[in-house]
């Protein structure tokens, strides 16, 4: 057990990080992610369209077009275009349901309450969150909630799971097919134990969660993205729909829009990329990156690094000057004073296996 964002979290169970990682890729793993923040957003008057337009004042995504029963990824931005947090937004009937990062949830809720006076901001403190991830996740969850078989990637439904009313999204943080299950806290232990009875499912800790998301090329807030990083620099511009871009129906209107839309038009000086270091030793967070082995020409730094059990090799992500951001570009990382050759690699390292 380790401290994480004010919570005690399991780093690993008896099988260890490598075995847990492989089990998720091959079968299904259950994560307790109840430390994440869950928030319901409702218009004080009017409908969900008013709520969506209000939220668009804080995020660069098109929330208005989000259909009922669907979910979208976006970011809270600041006046400089930096990322205050990244989050998931789901539309469920007359409400928007937000899932935010644990370390940022207090400031996120304060931001929503201060900026969206026309909305009721309801922290869902009495709900836990379980993530069931892997190619056999549907098989396991369908034993308790058969209707999940009909869900596709980023679908959201309110379903009965073993007698508890749950909000389920077909999404996750591993690159595998799977589900995130928002469940009343009083039912969380019972439902977790019911899922763990399935022969495909094992409990998975924080260590494997990190290596899985890194192989999937997914950002960790506070490491790969932060308040000094824009969505364009982070290679997240795919999450900004045309309606919010220059010339769109609702162009801009979010914090830092001038910076972010300018970068979409004119480019950036550095970008997040995937990196494959040579050898077996992982290159970790904050390791400097260089154009050559002399350590004279610094071109960036590593933001996440670990051993990738699926690739059986170290993997990393980091920011490099755009002149060195093309796939197959040769770089060098500094590891304990030694120059380690590394190659820029297109993300993800492991292809996603979502159910489309």
C-alpha angles and dihedrals in degrees: 000000000000135000114257126170091335095312134101106242132183109247091188143341128226096290093059133231098289094051092044091051092051092045091058092049092049105030129354136300132198120220126188103219097163089131088077117099120249120195134178116212120200133171112245087217128010128024141291091289089066090049091050093050090048092052090049087069087070104035135047096225127101101252096163094069093049106122123225110274095024135108135210136193120232145142139242106234135198131221091273092053092254122143115254091182140330120236149170120244121198128184114219114173108296097352142067116225116207127196113196136176119279097234091050103038098099093052091042092054090047090050092051093047094047098044104033103053091156090062134073107233109203118184107210095220094157093061129088125204126223125185119206109190136177142064092290095046093103091050091054099042093045089066087068100027112022094185092072087081088074094054124102130200111303093010115138126201139169106232140165112252114188091327097317125109105238136177107222128191123188096228141086149161104269107070088245129108111269150115142260111214121201105201135173105268092234089061098041099093093046094049093044090052091047091053092046089057088069110097092230096056130084130168113260128201139214095271095061090041088061097047092045094052091045092054086049091053093240121153125244112212112238092027112046096017132026143146090294094053124078124213090247094052088048091054090243097123089115086076092062108083124213093254091066096043129086109301093015124131092256100025114185119328094144128101112284093011093142091056096043096043089046090054091049088055101038106024132236136267097236136022140195111254140171118253132200110198118202121246128024103287117099118236105224140211116304096015107149120243124215138188091229141014095262093080089228102112109054111195103169147314142260116256100181131016137166143138110282108219093193092054091034087224139086117277132189145172127213148144122271136172109275089242087068100035100093117111114266093026110147117232139161128235123201113237116176091330093312126114109237115193113233135179128216108242131191113247138277103048090199116038115248117250101200120155103246 
